[in-house]
Amino acid sequence: MFAPRFLVSMFGALAAFAIATYFLTGSLASTAVQTLICAVLIQVGYFLAVLFLVWKEARERRKLSPGKPPAEATSDEKQASKVSLRRLNRPRHFNS
């Protein structure tokens, strides 16, 4: 779900919905309210879809490593996550 593509698609769908609603009702106020409700429903659907994808990914990761609890890390993993601060604090960290 690429956010810019989703936003363009959402605004396109809302514009089509607003035009169709205006032609059906003939009321600008009713069209605005119904389009706003439609926008909220689209956002709720997008949120639930992202929540589902996160849940699905977490479930798949748990299946891949059933023997190891997620909070524990081996000493090799702890060492790999450390960053040398001396290397980052050098005044000339670029090649010249």
Phi, psi and omega per residue, in radians:
M1 nan 1.639 -3.138
F2 -1.416 2.111 -2.981
A3 -1.028 -0.856 -3.140
P4 -1.057 -0.688 3.110
R5 -1.134 -0.697 3.112
F6 -1.107 -0.757 -3.118
L7 -1.120 -0.753 3.120
V8 -1.110 -0.755 3.123
S9 -1.124 -0.700 -3.133
M10 -1.131 -0.795 3.138
F11 -1.148 -0.619 3.073
G12 -1.123 -0.774 3.117
A13 -1.149 -0.692 3.114
L14 -1.160 -0.647 3.105
A15 -1.148 -0.770 3.099
A16 -1.108 -0.697 3.113
F17 -1.128 -0.747 -3.121
A18 -1.141 -0.740 3.138
I19 -1.115 -0.799 3.141
A20 -1.125 -0.715 3.142
T21 -1.148 -0.682 3.135
Y22 -1.140 -0.726 3.119
F23 -1.178 -0.551 3.140
L24 -1.355 -0.682 -3.058
T25 -1.737 -0.580 -3.084
G26 1.324 0.108 -3.110
S27 -1.976 2.166 3.130
L28 -1.222 -0.677 3.141
A29 -1.145 -0.792 3.126
S30 -1.108 -0.685 3.110
T31 -1.102 -0.755 -3.138
A32 -1.112 -0.776 -3.129
V33 -1.136 -0.817 -3.123
Q34 -1.147 -0.619 3.103
T35 -1.204 -0.668 3.077
L36 -1.102 -0.762 3.095
I37 -1.081 -0.717 3.109
C38 -1.095 -0.719 3.128
A39 -1.103 -0.728 3.121
V40 -1.125 -0.742 3.130
L41 -1.117 -0.658 3.090
I42 -1.129 -0.740 3.130
Q43 -1.135 -0.714 3.100
V44 -1.095 -0.735 3.095
G45 -1.105 -0.707 3.108
Y46 -1.122 -0.765 3.126
F47 -1.071 -0.788 3.141
L48 -1.141 -0.624 3.105
A49 -1.152 -0.743 3.107
V50 -1.157 -0.729 3.095
L51 -1.046 -0.743 3.097
F52 -1.095 -0.743 -3.141
L53 -1.126 -0.680 3.104
V54 -1.149 -0.764 3.131
W55 -1.075 -0.758 -3.129
K56 -1.115 -0.731 3.127
E57 -1.153 -0.726 3.114
A58 -1.107 -0.698 3.119
R59 -1.126 -0.719 3.126
E60 -1.171 -0.648 3.112
R61 -1.184 -0.640 3.096
R62 -1.147 -0.608 3.127
K63 -1.177 -0.576 -3.103
L64 -1.262 -0.510 -3.131
S65 -2.225 1.285 -3.070
P66 -1.305 -0.459 -3.049
G67 -1.453 -0.294 -3.033
K68 -1.967 2.152 3.074
P69 -1.123 2.547 -3.056
P70 -1.157 -0.424 -3.074
A71 -1.379 -0.439 -3.097
E72 -1.505 2.504 3.081
A73 -2.309 2.548 3.117
T74 -1.314 2.904 -3.131
S75 -1.136 -0.562 3.097
D76 -1.140 -0.718 3.123
E77 -1.172 -0.656 3.108
K78 -1.133 -0.737 -3.135
Q79 -1.163 -0.667 -3.117
A80 -1.184 -0.464 -3.103
S81 -1.457 -0.201 3.139
K82 -1.356 2.510 3.124
V83 -2.054 2.344 3.123
S84 -1.267 2.026 -3.133
L85 -1.298 -0.488 3.108
R86 -1.079 -0.691 -3.120
R87 -1.192 -0.631 -3.121
L88 -1.321 -0.472 -3.075
N89 -1.594 0.112 3.097
R90 -1.179 2.418 -3.130
P91 -1.138 -0.553 3.129
R92 -2.022 1.427 -3.111
H93 -1.575 0.037 3.093
F94 -1.890 2.793 3.139
N95 -1.444 2.204 3.103
S96 -2.354 nan nan
